[in-house]
Amino acid sequence: MNSTSQSAGKCPVAHGALTTAGASVTSWWPNALNLDILHQHDAKTNPMGQGFNYREALKSLDVEALKADLRALMTDSQPWWPADWGSYVGMMARVSWHAAGSYRVTDGRGGSGTGNQRFAPLNSWPDNVNTDKGRRLLWPIKKKYGNSISWADLIALAGTMAYEAAGLKTFGFAFGREDIWHPEKDIYWGSEKEWLAPSDGRYGEVAKPDTLENPLAAVQMGLIYVNPEGVNGKSDPLATAAQMRETFARMGMNDEETVALTAGGHTIGKSHGNGSAADLSPDPEAAGPEFQGLGWMNTKGRGIGRDTVVSGIEGAWTSEPTKWDNGFFEMLFKHEWTLTHSPAGASQWAPIAIAEDDKPVDVEDASIRVLPMMTDADMALKVDPIYREISQRFLNDFDAFSDAFARAWFKLTHRDMGPKSRYFGPDAPQEDLLWQDPVPAGRTDYDVQAVKDRIASSGLSVADLVATAWDSARTFRGSDNRGGANGARLRLAPQKDWEGNEPERLARVLPVLEAIAAETGASIADVIVLGGSYGVEQAAKAAGFDVQVPFAPGRGDATADMTDADGLAVLEPLADGFRNWEKKDYVVSPEEMLLDRAQLMGLTAPEIVVLIGGLRVLGTNHGGTAHGVFTDRVGALTTDFFTTLTDMAYSWLPTGKNTYDIRDRQTGATKYTATRVDLVIGSNSILRAYAEVYAQDDNAAKFVNDFVAAWTKVMNADRFDLRA
């Protein structure tokens, strides 16, 4: 061996591939379309294997034994992380709250439904300090029950059991949250490059909370909701109240729920700031291997018990912080408050005068009384007129407060689970709640062929049928399992009036389909989907292929009374690349908006390609535009989109911000027109590879079969009853 062939001491490991993003494709070509969001839950990361069915595993769970173990945990103080007052109820409520509180209605992402608190960035957000300790305290229980309880379910249940242990009559609990196994790195949490950076960058104007950038909900990077010290850390309870109203609304909460959750969250437990944050070790994701996944460990002092540092704010809110009572409102309204600072230097409010018996005791020594405190968010409940009115009502009616909190807590911890059909377990409440988007059961005993026969004679075109079914189903988003074709809310406000749904077309098509439903006994939801599937079958036949699109009856029809019109407004599509439409020009490119919608719908990159290619030749563009309709056989399910896109007989010329001419190279004549979404299928190397598969001479049948499979997936995305 030539001793000079390798530099002495040179490490053979490719460091960059493991520790930096320097070698990534996007770092070299930052403007390239990044498809990673479509693959962030690749099955290869799941150690359970494709055969594992969590719903089946749940059937073996001894729910009562699990709850008993959680009750025992609440008072089983561990020396390595001792419980305040000998009780972990505050810690476990906080772990659950901070898992669920990342949810935002705008795109349905975040929340407690996936166990994502175990991974970066959430496991290391400044607002999540010491939730790692809570999860580690839960580990013996997770270890004991194993596959029969997911981390996501266990974290959510821990908070519910904490409130029960404190004395609250909870509203119920449902299992069914399935764990993910790697970080959701492509969720947009904000553009800031540092934790807790001033919030100015995510607002059009900080003083106007409704200018908070979509889809964000929290006011600063690394926070769950608002800064407890005030706007950008500057105390001003009225300004904080305005931010709370917007932020909680983006979590799906109204004013009463906001008051109940804020007060209820601060009825048990305490905040920790008796020390210096400078003495803490790095967050879990940055800590060395010797910390074994734990972060924020005190490196100079005790760092536990009364000397714990978490938020930097120090103190409890009530006289008895391990008990569910009305102590929060009694403390807030019984005293006048003055702005002060914690030992860690954080802004907080202290009572101007307080009787010794009204003070909480020290977490380690019950013979010592300490001052309570309030945050800026707590003071907001006293100074904001609307919040104050609600707070005083709760002060005078403890039962009303308890019920409001129990319901809001259930909503907080279940909001991203979707419909009740996904709930599992003996404690799942039977009451239908409007935010669950309830849908009645549909019939399955009607004659499907008779419905198809009536559709065939309806006079509706393939494009009408396919576009209507698509618009009904495309609202589904897997982030929080809302939307979809079940319920036929396409015919109700607000969906019937959305620009993206072409109200004039709906006004013409829906009465025809509703009449067919009335004649046959099928639900309107089923008829809409069956109409689209029938249209696909006819288009395939026109291309020379006899196929049957799978169809499962059983969808129900929601009514206006079952529909939260305001709450469903967040499902409105602002763009739909599949139908070649944008409501207006956006800073984000059309192709990026396409990927975002596709990911929410649960589609893969190959499915995006096959659906776009098929929908274009079926003539389903919004408004009937010709962009991307690369065929002379509109209505036939051909591969013409792909053969044209890959044909070098054409050149592509930009004619506007989002429009292109497809010209014959020899004559210069414009043959077709296109948008960026059309052409990205040919310009992106990954998407082009898929397009070339369908452009091959031997894959016309494969294209039809793959389109049918992808179409069926979209139509059934919200049919949880069909899933194994």
VOGU-3710 file (C-alpha; in Angstrom, 3 decimals, decimal comma):
1> mnstsqsagk> 0,000/0,000/0,000  1,262/3,464/-0,872  1,614/5,258/2,459  1,042/8,600/0,758  -2,274/7,599/-0,787  -4,188/8,797/2,275  -3,299/11,741/4,452  -2,266/10,678/7,930  -5,092/10,995/10,391  -7,685/11,778/7,724
11> cpvahgaltt> -11,135/10,597/8,806  -12,785/8,340/6,212  -16,311/9,306/7,299  -18,204/11,815/5,159  -18,841/14,380/7,892  -21,004/16,704/5,811  -23,532/14,010/4,976  -24,174/13,466/8,676  -23,791/16,821/10,364  -24,459/19,636/7,914
21> agasvtswwp> -26,743/20,620/5,103  -23,813/21,832/3,033  -23,917/18,890/0,653  -27,660/18,940/0,083  -29,179/19,575/-3,319  -31,178/22,531/-2,021  -28,095/24,195/-0,591  -26,458/24,107/-4,029  -29,667/25,044/-5,861  -31,808/26,937/-3,328
31> nalnldilhq> -34,495/27,791/-5,893  -35,065/24,181/-6,899  -38,471/22,737/-6,029  -37,997/20,720/-2,837  -40,232/17,640/-2,775  -39,154/16,528/0,705  -42,448/17,554/2,316  -44,156/14,768/0,352  -41,947/12,113/1,899  -41,524/13,257/5,497
41> hdaktnpmgq> -43,222/10,155/6,897  -41,480/7,568/4,770  -42,363/4,054/5,902  -38,664/3,186/6,068  -38,341/5,230/9,266  -41,072/3,292/11,063  -39,613/0,508/13,241  -43,019/-1,144/13,632  -43,158/-2,378/10,049  -45,991/-2,204/7,564
51> gfnyrealks> -47,869/-5,048/9,220  -48,364/-3,197/12,506  -51,892/-1,870/13,045  -52,155/0,490/16,005  -55,930/0,295/16,052  -55,656/-3,476/16,518  -52,958/-3,061/19,167  -55,237/-0,708/21,103  -57,759/-3,519/21,497  -55,361/-5,243/23,898
61> ldvealkadl> -54,864/-2,139/26,057  -56,073/-2,412/29,661  -57,361/1,148/29,889  -58,255/1,049/33,578  -54,858/-0,354/34,526  -53,135/2,323/32,458  -55,165/5,065/34,122  -54,376/3,610/37,542  -50,667/3,670/36,746  -50,924/7,291/35,639
71> ralmtdsqpw> -52,731/8,209/38,859  -49,955/6,532/40,830  -47,322/8,390/38,824  -48,785/11,750/39,828  -47,538/11,306/43,404  -44,526/9,049/42,789  -41,846/11,734/43,152  -38,496/10,763/41,649  -35,215/11,935/43,229  -33,697/12,826/39,867
81> wpadwgsyvg> -36,599/15,194/39,151  -38,705/15,652/42,301  -42,343/16,642/42,017  -43,503/20,066/43,190  -45,467/19,562/46,432  -45,047/15,830/45,786  -47,314/15,993/42,735  -46,619/15,874/39,015  -50,075/17,123/38,042  -48,749/20,506/36,890
91> mmarvswhaa> -45,908/18,978/34,907  -48,100/16,392/33,163  -50,741/18,983/32,293  -48,005/21,133/30,784  -46,538/18,260/28,735  -49,975/17,570/27,246  -50,802/21,245/26,744  -47,545/21,945/24,922  -48,008/18,924/22,678  -51,544/19,939/21,737
101> gsyrvtdgrg> -50,976/23,699/21,761  -48,849/23,698/18,624  -51,990/22,981/16,575  -53,174/25,672/14,163  -56,411/25,649/12,213  -54,967/27,445/9,190  -53,354/24,323/7,768  -54,201/21,808/10,491  -50,564/21,115/11,263  -49,088/20,745/14,720
111> gsgtgnqrfa> -51,000/19,324/17,661  -50,692/16,208/19,777  -51,906/13,683/17,224  -48,530/12,302/16,146  -46,222/12,357/19,169  -44,105/14,974/17,391  -43,074/16,532/20,712  -40,394/13,801/20,892  -38,526/15,280/17,941  -36,906/18,523/16,849
121> plnswpdnvn> -37,745/21,300/16,680  -40,571/20,893/19,210  -38,525/18,914/21,705  -36,141/21,867/21,915  -38,403/24,886/21,652  -37,698/27,372/24,458  -41,366/27,189/25,436  -41,049/23,420/25,863  -38,311/23,530/28,485  -38,490/20,447/30,719
131> tdkgrrllwp> -41,262/18,712/28,813  -38,411/16,278/28,175  -38,431/15,492/31,915  -42,156/14,809/31,791  -41,786/12,372/28,905  -38,925/10,635/30,717  -41,140/10,250/33,794  -43,743/8,631/31,519  -41,220/6,209/30,031  -41,728/3,369/32,588
141> ikkkygnsis> -45,435/3,385/31,737  -44,748/3,433/27,980  -42,259/0,611/28,490  -44,823/-1,438/30,413  -47,700/-1,096/27,942  -45,501/-1,124/24,860  -47,152/-1,239/21,461  -50,665/-1,023/22,897  -50,247/2,702/23,674  -48,603/5,258/21,400
151> wadlialagt> -46,509/8,098/22,746  -49,016/10,493/21,214  -51,922/8,942/23,127  -49,924/8,618/26,335  -48,824/12,254/26,316  -52,375/13,457/25,716  -53,817/11,117/28,346  -51,224/12,120/30,956  -52,570/15,672/31,083  -56,172/14,502/31,241
161> mayeaaglkt> -55,342/12,172/34,125  -53,460/14,998/35,849  -56,606/17,100/35,866  -58,654/14,145/37,107  -56,124/13,599/39,894  -56,450/17,273/40,812  -60,229/16,894/41,071  -61,661/17,958/37,691  -64,503/15,987/36,151  -63,064/15,706/32,641
171> fgfafgredi> -65,137/15,559/29,472  -63,653/12,292/28,237  -60,703/10,917/26,337  -60,231/9,085/23,055  -57,312/6,951/21,963  -56,252/6,591/18,338  -53,223/8,857/17,801  -50,526/7,035/15,856  -46,878/7,947/16,362  -44,533/9,328/13,755
181> whpekdiywg> -40,888/8,319/13,824  -38,870/11,289/12,649  -39,072/15,086/12,758  -41,664/16,880/10,678  -38,885/19,097/9,407  -40,887/20,595/6,571  -43,581/22,203/8,728  -43,218/25,965/8,488  -42,915/27,410/11,996  -41,621/30,810/10,890
191> sekewlapsd> -38,698/32,362/9,040  -36,735/33,522/12,081  -33,181/32,269/12,507  -33,112/32,469/16,294  -35,376/31,402/19,124  -37,659/34,056/20,591  -36,598/36,623/18,005  -38,770/39,774/18,129  -42,105/38,997/16,568  -42,036/41,949/14,168
201> grygevakpd> -40,959/39,742/11,268  -44,062/37,569/11,387  -46,526/40,460/11,542  -47,418/43,083/9,014  -47,688/45,284/12,095  -47,216/43,915/15,611  -49,897/46,231/16,975  -52,377/44,552/14,621  -52,441/40,868/15,624  -54,576/39,856/12,634
211> tlenplaavq> -51,587/40,664/10,402  -49,775/37,612/11,822  -48,319/35,674/8,901  -50,315/32,659/7,769  -50,281/29,811/8,623  -48,590/30,736/11,919  -50,417/30,975/15,246  -47,733/31,584/17,896  -46,398/35,111/18,321  -42,686/34,209/18,317
221> mgliyvnpeg> -40,453/31,414/17,118  -40,269/28,737/19,785  -43,467/29,694/21,645  -46,717/27,722/21,806  -48,964/30,777/21,898  -48,118/34,218/23,428  -45,141/35,574/25,336  -46,086/35,413/29,044  -43,979/38,506/29,722  -45,865/40,615/27,174
231> vngksdplat> -45,597/41,546/23,515  -41,944/41,018/22,572  -41,288/40,641/26,308  -42,622/44,106/27,176  -45,485/44,046/29,651  -48,799/45,423/28,406  -51,796/43,229/29,348  -54,168/44,912/26,892  -51,756/44,375/24,009  -51,214/40,811/25,196
241> aaqmretfar> -54,982/40,273/25,237  -55,172/41,295/21,580  -52,448/38,795/20,691  -54,138/36,090/22,756  -57,426/36,608/20,925  -55,776/36,136/17,523  -53,458/33,329/18,544  -56,133/31,270/20,292  -58,490/31,854/17,366  -55,824/30,335/15,136
251> mgmndeetva> -55,860/27,354/17,486  -59,623/27,088/16,924  -60,662/28,662/20,229  -63,191/31,409/20,951  -63,024/33,970/23,779  -64,702/31,773/26,373  -62,447/28,834/25,537  -59,423/31,120/25,682  -60,300/32,329/29,165  -61,112/28,817/30,359
261> ltagghtigk> -57,890/27,334/29,002  -55,687/30,128/30,329  -57,225/30,005/33,801  -57,517/26,225/33,867  -53,972/25,779/32,692  -52,790/27,968/35,557  -55,047/26,483/38,225  -52,574/23,658/38,825  -48,790/23,691/38,849  -46,366/26,566/38,866
271> shgngsaadl> -43,837/28,407/36,762  -40,125/28,048/37,463  -37,525/30,799/37,434  -35,548/30,554/40,662  -32,109/30,716/39,123  -30,262/31,728/35,998  -30,960/30,319/32,543  -27,277/30,876/31,778  -26,488/27,925/34,046  -28,520/25,466/31,972
281> spdpeaagpe> -27,075/22,936/29,550  -28,125/23,100/25,874  -31,581/22,036/24,715  -32,120/18,291/24,088  -31,290/18,414/20,392  -28,010/20,258/21,028  -26,946/18,471/24,220  -24,065/15,997/24,234  -24,529/12,215/24,367  -23,903/12,165/28,107
291> fqglgwmntk> -27,264/13,911/28,603  -29,111/11,033/26,881  -31,735/13,168/25,216  -32,354/15,491/28,156  -31,697/19,215/27,943  -31,715/22,311/30,084  -29,953/20,583/32,994  -28,500/22,888/35,648  -24,708/22,788/35,464  -23,868/24,884/38,552
301> grgigrdtvv> -26,510/24,430/41,234  -29,233/21,997/42,322  -31,538/22,897/39,460  -34,420/20,888/40,937  -37,231/21,522/43,399  -37,464/25,165/44,415  -34,322/25,897/42,376  -35,743/24,800/39,035  -35,517/27,112/36,015  -37,978/26,683/33,151
311> sgiegawtse> -39,682/29,783/31,724  -37,801/32,147/34,008  -41,062/33,252/35,631  -41,252/32,082/39,244  -44,250/31,103/41,320  -47,682/29,506/41,437  -50,984/31,144/40,544  -53,137/29,737/43,319  -53,012/28,921/47,033  -53,364/25,174/46,383
321> ptkwdngffe> -51,605/24,418/43,077  -52,285/20,672/43,070  -56,049/21,068/43,460  -58,734/21,819/40,868  -60,595/24,771/42,319  -61,522/28,360/41,560  -58,337/29,635/43,120  -57,047/31,260/39,946  -59,944/33,683/39,551  -60,143/34,257/43,315
331> mlfkhewtlt> -56,463/35,161/43,401  -56,668/37,340/40,286  -59,657/39,416/41,390  -59,042/39,494/45,159  -55,761/41,361/44,812  -54,227/44,310/43,074  -51,056/43,528/41,208  -47,763/45,256/40,480  -45,144/44,515/37,844  -41,973/42,965/39,216
341> hspagasqwa> -39,246/40,494/38,225  -38,415/36,898/39,048  -34,996/35,832/40,385  -34,204/34,884/36,776  -35,065/38,417/35,636  -38,379/37,685/33,915  -41,232/40,183/34,081  -44,163/38,994/36,170  -46,887/40,409/38,403  -46,976/40,206/42,213
351> piaiaeddkp> -49,826/41,003/44,623  -49,468/44,384/46,296  -50,818/42,998/49,555  -51,757/39,434/50,428  -52,657/37,547/53,566  -50,228/34,842/54,604  -52,896/32,129/54,301  -53,560/33,121/50,693  -49,973/32,366/49,682  -48,992/28,947/48,299
361> vdvedasirv> -46,458/26,950/50,265  -42,936/26,236/49,080  -42,663/23,168/46,825  -40,248/21,473/49,250  -41,121/22,862/52,676  -44,776/23,322/53,599  -43,822/25,512/56,539  -42,682/28,248/54,170  -45,174/30,501/52,369  -44,186/32,169/49,090
371> lpmmtdadma> -45,698/34,851/46,892  -48,017/33,844/44,046  -47,629/35,532/40,669  -49,492/36,339/37,467  -48,167/36,603/33,912  -49,097/39,259/31,398  -51,510/36,744/29,834  -53,202/36,255/33,197  -53,531/39,995/33,746  -55,071/40,226/30,282
381> lkvdpiyrei> -58,080/38,305/31,609  -58,617/41,093/34,134  -58,088/44,168/31,960  -59,578/43,174/28,594  -63,328/43,990/28,816  -64,526/40,825/27,068  -62,143/38,522/28,906  -62,980/40,235/32,211  -66,704/39,670/31,792  -66,156/35,977/31,092
391> sqrflndfda> -63,677/35,688/33,972  -66,058/37,261/36,470  -68,816/34,902/35,333  -66,488/31,973/35,973  -65,450/33,484/39,316  -69,083/33,434/40,401  -69,945/30,064/38,850  -67,288/27,438/39,479  -69,363/24,689/37,860  -69,639/26,714/34,642
401> fsdafarawf> -65,882/27,268/34,668  -65,166/23,584/35,262  -67,467/22,518/32,429  -66,071/25,142/30,047  -62,505/24,108/30,806  -63,222/20,382/30,558  -64,761/20,869/27,128  -62,025/23,231/25,948  -59,332/20,844/27,219  -60,962/17,973/25,345
411> klthrdmgpk> -61,077/20,131/22,214  -57,444/21,176/22,644  -56,228/17,596/22,976  -58,499/16,102/20,300  -58,817/18,909/17,717  -56,391/17,350/15,260  -57,832/13,824/15,497  -60,654/14,626/13,118  -64,121/13,046/13,237  -65,475/10,856/16,026
421> sryfgpdapq> -65,086/7,806/13,833  -61,370/7,963/14,632  -61,974/7,895/18,398  -61,206/4,681/20,282  -61,780/3,636/23,870  -64,378/3,473/26,626  -64,086/7,134/27,644  -64,753/8,666/24,221  -67,757/11,009/24,658  -70,853/10,308/22,593
431> edllwqdpvp> -71,953/13,924/22,259  -71,591/15,402/18,780  -69,569/18,605/18,844  -69,742/21,141/16,042  -65,954/21,428/15,732  -65,836/17,700/14,952  -67,610/18,376/11,623  -70,211/15,672/12,337  -71,660/13,643/9,475  -74,604/11,242/9,826
441> agrtdydvqa> -74,217/7,673/8,641  -75,092/7,104/5,021  -77,013/4,279/3,400  -75,331/1,352/1,688  -78,414/-0,601/0,593  -79,246/1,301/-2,589  -78,645/0,137/-6,161  -75,286/1,594/-7,190  -75,750/0,648/-10,829  -79,112/2,408/-10,895
451> vkdriassgl> -77,403/5,568/-9,677  -74,760/5,258/-12,405  -77,460/4,750/-15,016  -79,163/7,980/-13,959  -75,848/9,806/-13,986  -75,216/8,501/-17,492  -78,502/9,971/-18,704  -78,159/13,241/-16,791  -76,519/15,165/-19,613  -73,624/16,224/-17,389
461> svadlvataw> -70,232/16,151/-19,074  -67,186/14,207/-17,938  -65,534/17,493/-16,943  -68,580/18,545/-14,898  -68,726/15,249/-13,048  -65,003/14,934/-12,415  -64,459/18,552/-11,362  -67,412/18,491/-8,953  -66,239/15,291/-7,290  -62,688/16,601/-7,102
471> dsartfrgsd> -63,757/19,873/-5,494  -65,796/17,954/-2,933  -62,915/15,671/-1,956  -59,884/17,946/-2,278  -60,628/19,786/0,994  -59,390/16,781/2,948  -56,209/17,399/4,884  -54,433/14,644/6,726  -52,873/17,120/9,138  -56,066/17,221/11,216
481> nrggangarl> -58,309/14,837/9,258  -60,825/17,523/8,318  -62,572/18,058/5,011  -63,234/15,570/2,252  -66,261/14,408/0,306  -68,127/12,770/3,190  -70,949/15,054/4,265  -71,351/16,716/0,851  -70,619/20,097/2,393  -69,819/21,270/-1,119
491> rlapqkdweg> -73,505/22,165/-1,378  -73,548/24,156/1,902  -72,163/27,514/2,982  -69,365/28,425/2,912  -68,096/25,857/0,386  -70,768/26,406/-2,255  -69,656/30,030/-2,555  -65,890/29,547/-2,687  -64,358/30,934/-5,861  -62,251/27,815/-6,312
501> neperlarvl> -65,422/25,718/-6,479  -66,913/27,684/-9,383  -70,301/28,520/-7,801  -71,977/28,930/-11,179  -71,015/25,401/-12,200  -72,132/24,017/-8,836  -75,484/25,777/-9,175  -75,968/23,946/-12,466  -74,542/20,513/-11,541  -75,597/19,968/-7,928
511> pvleaiaaet> -79,394/20,128/-8,496  -79,061/17,355/-11,052  -77,063/15,167/-8,662  -79,390/15,982/-5,749  -82,359/14,826/-7,796  -80,604/11,545/-8,559  -79,936/11,080/-4,823  -83,592/11,693/-4,015  -84,724/9,209/-6,658  -82,382/6,388/-5,691
521> gasiadvivl> -81,993/6,692/-1,913  -78,254/7,335/-2,168  -76,702/10,181/-0,261  -75,784/13,291/-2,221  -72,190/12,764/-1,054  -72,139/9,296/-2,625  -73,727/10,542/-5,841  -71,134/13,310/-6,194  -68,266/10,828/-5,789  -69,905/8,186/-7,948
531> ggsygveqaa> -70,505/10,797/-10,626  -66,827/11,664/-10,742  -65,828/8,023/-10,814  -68,309/7,341/-13,600  -66,771/10,239/-15,522  -63,311/8,690/-15,106  -64,630/5,357/-16,403  -66,100/7,037/-19,482  -62,864/8,926/-20,106  -60,893/5,706/-19,865
541> kaagfdvqvp> -63,295/4,031/-22,298  -62,784/6,915/-24,730  -59,054/6,164/-24,531  -59,644/2,484/-25,262  -59,634/1,029/-21,745  -62,513/-0,632/-19,932  -61,985/-0,001/-16,215  -64,126/0,033/-13,119  -63,326/2,690/-10,536  -63,658/1,192/-7,038
551> fapgrgdata> -66,575/2,670/-5,132  -67,708/2,166/-1,538  -71,139/3,556/-0,581  -71,919/4,844/2,877  -71,170/8,560/2,894  -73,682/10,733/4,703  -75,060/14,207/4,075  -74,354/16,914/6,622  -76,856/19,688/7,242  -76,315/23,372/7,862
561> dmtdadglav> -76,959/22,770/11,567  -74,082/20,292/11,614  -71,735/22,719/9,904  -69,503/25,298/11,531  -69,383/27,710/8,610  -66,818/29,994/10,227  -64,667/27,089/11,323  -64,679/25,544/7,855  -63,518/28,761/6,213  -59,900/27,703/6,792
571> lepladgfrn> -60,404/24,808/4,360  -60,988/27,155/1,417  -58,428/26,481/-1,309  -56,428/29,534/-2,298  -54,897/27,615/-5,163  -55,305/24,199/-6,729  -52,589/23,188/-9,130  -54,544/20,054/-9,997  -57,206/22,256/-11,593  -54,651/24,861/-12,696
581> wekkdyvvsp> -56,033/27,678/-10,583  -54,857/30,394/-8,214  -57,153/32,837/-6,480  -54,516/35,548/-6,972  -50,773/35,908/-7,345  -48,874/34,925/-4,212  -45,319/35,340/-3,006  -45,135/31,555/-2,841  -44,864/29,986/-6,289  -47,777/27,992/-7,759
591> eemlldraql> -45,744/24,807/-7,705  -44,926/25,230/-4,009  -48,602/25,750/-3,248  -49,307/22,589/-5,245  -46,914/20,601/-3,047  -48,431/21,992/0,136  -51,942/20,994/-0,902  -50,770/17,601/-2,142  -49,023/16,868/1,153  -52,139/17,802/3,115
601> mgltapeivv> -54,127/15,455/0,877  -51,628/12,669/1,554  -50,394/12,400/-2,028  -46,975/11,260/-3,218  -44,933/12,785/-6,018  -45,899/10,063/-8,539  -49,573/10,553/-7,624  -49,259/14,307/-8,202  -47,892/13,675/-11,672  -50,483/11,105/-12,711
611> ligglrvlgt> -53,387/13,177/-11,374  -52,295/16,373/-13,083  -51,721/14,573/-16,364  -55,148/12,976/-16,186  -57,126/15,960/-14,967  -55,670/18,132/-17,720  -56,794/15,881/-20,574  -60,212/15,503/-18,958  -60,700/19,256/-19,305  -61,228/19,971/-15,613
621> nhggtahgvf> -59,286/23,237/-15,400  -60,939/25,914/-13,301  -63,010/28,141/-15,569  -62,366/25,837/-18,523  -58,974/27,373/-19,326  -56,835/25,583/-21,893  -53,550/25,835/-19,971  -51,869/22,448/-19,843  -54,567/20,745/-21,912  -52,003/19,209/-24,250
631> tdrvgalttd> -54,428/17,127/-26,289  -56,853/17,224/-29,178  -58,959/14,537/-27,469  -60,306/16,357/-24,438  -62,367/14,014/-22,279  -60,339/10,903/-23,078  -57,967/9,591/-20,405  -54,878/9,540/-22,629  -51,192/10,091/-21,992  -51,198/13,095/-24,332
641> ffttltdmay> -50,162/15,500/-21,552  -46,956/13,562/-21,024  -46,134/12,827/-24,640  -46,505/16,499/-25,505  -44,514/17,663/-22,477  -41,605/15,404/-23,383  -41,726/16,070/-27,130  -38,715/18,097/-28,294  -40,666/19,201/-31,357  -41,934/21,982/-29,088
651> swlptgknty> -40,297/24,937/-27,389  -41,533/26,730/-24,275  -41,708/30,501/-24,090  -42,698/32,581/-21,025  -45,505/35,014/-21,812  -46,240/36,271/-18,295  -45,516/35,642/-14,631  -47,318/32,318/-14,731  -48,091/31,626/-18,395  -46,174/30,028/-21,250
661> dirdrqtgat> -46,641/29,301/-24,944  -45,872/25,825/-26,284  -44,675/26,460/-29,831  -43,872/24,292/-32,814  -40,111/24,633/-33,307  -40,364/24,532/-37,105  -43,288/26,883/-37,713  -43,166/28,998/-34,557  -46,921/28,592/-34,198  -48,364/28,347/-30,704
671> kytatrvdlv> -49,862/24,904/-30,250  -50,720/25,005/-26,528  -50,440/27,242/-23,468  -49,288/26,296/-19,990  -48,690/27,454/-16,430  -45,744/26,915/-14,098  -47,540/23,941/-12,540  -47,812/22,292/-15,959  -44,212/22,862/-16,886  -42,693/21,966/-13,511
681> igsnsilray> -43,707/18,391/-14,305  -41,180/18,505/-17,116  -38,561/20,826/-15,613  -38,074/19,248/-12,187  -35,802/16,243/-12,603  -37,740/14,019/-10,209  -41,177/14,867/-11,552  -39,920/14,550/-15,129  -38,709/11,034/-14,384  -42,276/10,096/-13,456
691> aevyaqddna> -43,696/11,937/-16,476  -41,388/10,017/-18,792  -42,778/6,732/-17,438  -46,247/7,725/-18,628  -44,951/9,136/-21,908  -43,535/5,745/-22,891  -45,360/3,921/-25,677  -45,943/0,859/-23,495  -47,466/2,568/-20,458  -50,857/3,852/-21,609
701> akfvndfvaa> -52,621/1,143/-19,592  -50,393/1,737/-16,586  -51,306/5,422/-16,693  -55,035/4,675/-16,640  -54,672/2,184/-13,800  -52,435/4,517/-11,778  -54,800/7,439/-12,316  -57,736/5,342/-11,138  -55,792/4,308/-8,020  -54,804/7,889/-7,184
711> wtkvmnadrf> -58,316/9,146/-7,895  -59,823/6,525/-5,608  -57,360/7,461/-2,875  -58,489/11,082/-3,028  -62,177/10,181/-3,065  -61,775/7,877/-0,041  -59,285/9,954/1,954  -61,874/10,765/4,619  -63,425/7,285/4,709  -61,812/6,210/7,970
721> dlra> -64,315/3,368/8,136  -62,604/1,777/5,127  -59,142/1,753/6,660  -57,730/-1,411/8,113
//
